[in-house]
Amino acid sequence: MLSLWYPKAPSAAAIILGLLASAPFTACSLTNRSLR
């Protein structure tokens, strides 16, 4: 979504930041699945 508002150069940084931000959530979901 944010990549549409920014040029190509900052869009890469936005994607990286998005992945870093989503990393903890994905880890939590994986741990929840493993616990279940």
Number of C-alpha atoms within 10 A of each C-alpha: 8 11 14 8 9 12 10 11 9 13 16 13 12 16 14 12 12 12 12 11 11 12 12 11 11 12 11 12 12 12 11 10 9 8 7 6
